[in-house]
Amino acid sequence: MSNNPTPAAPWWQFGHVWLVVSGPLAVVLASFFTFYLAYAGMDVVVTEADFRPGAQAGQIRGNAAPNLAPALMARNHAATGVQNAPKP
């Protein structure tokens, strides 16, 4: 009988270790992907200054479109059916 014990295998060779590590790793990767989607798909911020009388579309901010309306004007249009958005 030999008194030399067999050497233990390294930690990465056990399957249950990868099962335990893969859960939190998947959550971290999903959070980075979610952050990328949120950052890449940001909406344009539209202010009242974009719709002041006489302002042309994109004059105040380079990315404002004439069909974008502030929330109050859009809500009033949806509630009454009367469109009161300024014309470009």
N, C-alpha and C positions, 0 to 999 in steps of 0.2 A: 504494500500500500504506500502510495506516495503522499507526502505531507504538503505538496504544492497545490494550493487551490487554483481552480481555473480563473483566469482574469475576467472581471466583469466587463460586459459589453458597454460601449459608450452610450450616452443617453439618447442620441439621435437614432439609434437602431431599434428602439422600442416603439411599436405602433401606437400605444395608448398615449405617449407623450405628444405625438403629432395630433392626435384627436383633441387633446386638451389645449394645445397651442393654436390650432386652426380656428377655433371659435372666436376668441378675441381678435385674432389677426384679420378674420373676415369682417368683423365689425369695424375695425380701424380702416380697412381698405374701402368699405362701403361708405364710411363717413367722408373720406376724401373725395370719392366719386360724387356724393351728394353735394358737397361744397362746390365742386367743379360745375355741376349742373345748375346750382343756384347762382353762381357767379356768371356763368356764360349766358344764362337766360334772363338776365335782369331786364325789367321793363324800363321804358323811358320815363323819366320824371317830368310831368307836365305841370306847370304852375299857372297861376292867373296871369302872369306877365306875358305868357305866350299868346294869350287871347285878348289883349288890350285892344281897344279900337284903333284901327289903322295899322296894326302890326301885320306884317306878311308872315306866311308860314316859314318857320325856320329862321326868322330874322333875329329873334331874341336868343334862341338856342338853336344850334345847327341841326338838331334832329327832331324838332317838333313838326308833326304833320297836321294839315288843316282839319282832318277828320277826328282828331283827338280832342276830347272835351274834358274839362275838370269834372270831378265827381258830382258836385252839386248840380251843375247844368245837365249832366247825363241823367241824374236821378230825377230831376224835374221833367225832363223829356220823357222818361219812362213812365212817370206817374200821370202826366197830363196828355201826352201825345203831341204837345206843341214843341217844335224844335226852336230853341232860342239861342243856339250856338252862333257866334259871329261868323260871318262869311269871310273867306280868305281874300 
